[in-house]
Amino acid sequence: MNNTPEAETPVPGLDPVAAQRWLRQPRTQSPWLHEEVASRMAERLQWFRDKPSSWLHWEPVLGGLQAHQRVRSLLPQARCHVAARQLPQALLATREPLSASWNPLNWVRGKTPAAAQDETRVAMLWANMALHLEPQPQALLRRWHAHIETNGFLMFSCLGPDTLRELRQIYQRAGWPEPTHAFTDMHDWGDMLVHSGFAEPVMDMERITLSYSAVPLLLQDLRELGRNLHADRFEGWRSRAWHERLCQALEDGLPRSEDGRLLLTVEVIYGHAFKPVARAPLGSSTAVSVDDMRAMLRSGRR
């Protein structure tokens, strides 16, 4: 019998050791695809009438350094925090360059974001392209929930299940192991958000078609964007003969555009959800944190 709580259930097929190893890789640049997705996510900030007074960028180098600066420009007076496995590098990478501008908005905020602590609470948590790499995503959602103020919100993006579907089909026809672990459907993310304490989750998705003039460019791009983290992936290095078979399979099996370019699909899921006022459970003895009690009193709840 499996006694693992539902909230701790790992992602099926994802190798947690390989995932943590990949996430701990030192980075100085953000993947171009992550920057593109973050740029599209930033456009959704206009949906919110009240701009957050503080925000936390989760893994900014992985999520997008250009996007980090864009969000800071959209929220010029908001306090900024950073959370990352490689925190010194992340703080250095997100430091704003010195400016001779006399814009008073630049005087309000520090040039370097603050390092997020366990007790840090913000009005918005921003997490771009991180959730699909997390072996225990529900535990991560609860961590995010703890960092968000009451009535604050989470904005995130991640890869969806149609990502690299053409590549999966080629591997399946060849009898090879999966080229990547499975990605979670947006409806399941919505359920997990609710189970983690969030409210009013709004999910949407889009499919982005990547095109390449040649197989070597496609493979180089995939290597730069990530790694195969499937638990049953190929073990060790492949031979040169297998690499040639792979290249030929991609040439023959991938769909092409009208001008002959090779095509790959990426599904991107976007989501946001609010942290509602805590409700005290009914019982003969009830424990409520001081922060939750203050929030309930401010909202007029008993």
N, C-alpha and C positions, 0 to 999 in steps of 0.2 A: 504493500500500500504506500502511495506517495503522500507523505505528510507535509510536503512543501506548500506553504500558503500560496494562494492564487497570486497575491501581489508580488511574490518572489519567483514566479515561474519564469525560467529563461526563455529566450526566443528559440523556437524549434529550428534546429539545423545550424545555429550560430555557434562557432567555437569561441567560448568566452576568453580563453587564454590568448588566442590569436587576436581577438577584438581588442583586449586591453593592451596587448603589445603594439598594435597599430595606433591606438589612441594615444599612447605614450611617446610616439615618435616625435622628436623635436622638429618644429616647423618654424620657418621664417616667412613663408609665403602661403597664400590661400589658394586652393584650387579654383580655376576660372569658373567652373560650373557652380561652385558654391557662391561665388561673387554674383553670378547672374541670378541665381535663385534668391539670394538675399536682397538684391535690387528689386526684384518683383515683390518680395515680402514687404519691403519698406514702403511700397506704394499703398499697402493696406493700412498704414498708420493713419491715413486721412479718414478712415472709417470711424475713428474714435474722436468724439467731440471734446472730451477733456484729455489734454495731453499729460502724460505721466510726469511727475516731478522728480522721479528717480528711476533708474533702470539698471539691470544687470545683464551683461553680455556673457553668455555661457560659451566657453572655448572660442574666443574671437578669431584666433589665427585660422583654425579649421573652418569657422563659419564665414569669415570674410573680413579682411582688414579695410578694404575700400568701403564695404557696407557699414562697418563700424563708424567711420568718419561721416558717412552720409546720415546715419541715425543721429549722431551727435549734432550735425548741422540742422536736422529737423527738430531736435529737442535741445536747443542751445542752453537752456537754463536748468536742465535736468541733471541731477547728480548721477555720475556714472560709476559703476562697479564692474569688476571683471572676475570671473571664476575660470580656472584652467588647471589642468594637470601640470603643465610647465608654466607656472605662474610668473616667475621673473621674466621669461621670454615674452609672455603675453603682455605684461605691463609695459615692457620696453617697446613692443611692436605697436601698441595702441597709444603711445605717447604722442601728443600733437606736436608738430614742428613749431619752432619759435616764429612768432608773427609780429610784424611791426604795426599791425592794425590797431586803430584806436576805437574799435567797436566795443562799446561797454558790455555787450553780451559775452565777449571773450574774457572779461574780468571776473565774471561770476563763477565760472567753473575752473577747476584745476586742469592743468595741461596733461596730467597723468591720471587715469582712472584709479579708484581705490580698489584694493584687493578685497574681495568679498570674504566675510567671516561667517561662521555658522549662524551668528545672530543678525546678520545683515538682512534687512527687509526693504523691498523696493516696490514701486508701483507697477513696474513692467519687467518681466524676465524675457529676454530675447535669446532664442536658441535655434540657430540655423544649421540644418543638415547634420545633426548630431544624434537624434533619437534612434535612427535605424541601425546605428553602430553600437548601441548599448545592449549588453547581454541581458540585463534585467531592467527593462524600460519602466516598469511600474514603480520600482524603487526610485528610479531617477525622477519620475513625475512627482513622487511624494517629496523628494528633496526640493524640487522646483516650487512646489506648493508651499513649503515651509519658508522659502525666501520671499514670497510675495505677500504684500500687505493685504489686509481685508479690503475688498472691492478693487484690488489691483488685477492685473491680467497677465497671461502667458501668451507669447507669440512664438510659433515654432514652424519648422518645415522639415521634411524628411523624404526619403525615397519611397515610392509605392510599388505594389506587386508587379506592375507591367514593365518595370525597369529592366532593360537588357533582354526582353522577351525573345528577340531574334537570336541572340547569342545562346540562350537556354535551349532553343529548338535545335540549333546546330549541334550542341553538345549531346543532346538527347539522341539525335539521329546517329551520332558517331559512337554512342555507348560510353561516353565519358562521364565522370562525376560532374555535379553541378558546378557552373562557373562562379556562382555567388550564392550566398544564403538567401532565403525567401524574405521578402519585405512585407510588412504588415499593411492590411487594408485600412482605409481611412475610417470606416465605420467602427472597426475594432479600436482604433486610437480614441475615437469619441467615447466608447464605453470605458476605456481605461482612464480617461480624464475624469469621468464622473466617479469611478471607483476610487480615484486618488484624491477626491475632495473638491474638484473643480465643478463649476456650474456653467450652463449655457454654452457648451462647446459648439463651435462653428467650424466645419471642415469643408474644404474644397480641394480639387486637384486639377492638374493640367498635364498633358503629355508634350514633351519637348523632343523633337526629332534632331538627332545629331547626324551630320553628314561628313564623309571623309573621302578624299581623293584616292587613297591607297591604304591597304591593310597595315603596313608598318606604322603609319600615322595613327590609325585607330588603336592599335595595341599600345603604342606609346602613351596615348591619351588615357587609356584605361589604367595603365600602371601609375600614372600621375594622380588619377582621381581616387584610387583606392586599391584594395587587395581582396582576393577571394578568401572570405572568412567562414566558408562552409565547413562544418565538422568533417565531412566525408570528401573533401577536396583531394586532388592528387597529392601524394606525399613526395617531398623532395623535388629536385630539379627534373625537368623534362629534357629529353634528348633533342638534338638538332633535327633529327628525322621527324619527331613528333611536332616540332615547331613548324616544319614545312607542311605537314599534314594540316595543322591548324590554319595556317595562312591560306592554303588551297581551299579548305572547307569554308572559310570566311568569304573568299573570292566567289565561290560557287553558290553559297547558301544565303548570303545576306541580300535583302531587297536593295534596289537601286533607284535613284531618282531619275528623272527624264534625261539628265545630262551624264548619267552613269556613275554618280557618287554613291558610295556605300552608306546605308542608313541604319541607325540604331535608335531605339526608343528609350526615353527616360521619363518615368512618371514621378511627378513631384506632388507631395501632399502638403497643404498649408492648414494650419489650425490655430485657433485662439480660444481661450476660455478664461472665465473670471474666477476669482477666489471669493466665494460668498461669505457673508457673516456667519460665524460658527453658531450652530444650534446645540444647546446643552442637552445631552440625552437624558431621558426621564428614568429615574430609578430611586431606590431608597437612599443611596449615597452617590453623589455626583461630583466629579472633580473637573474644574474648568480652569484653564490657564488665565493669568492676569490679562494677557493681551486679548484673548478671546472675550473675556468678561467686559473689558473696556469697549471692544467693538460692538458687543451686543447692547450695551448701555447707550452707546452713541446712536445706534440704529433704532432705539426705542423698544427692543425686544427684551423679554424677561426669560 
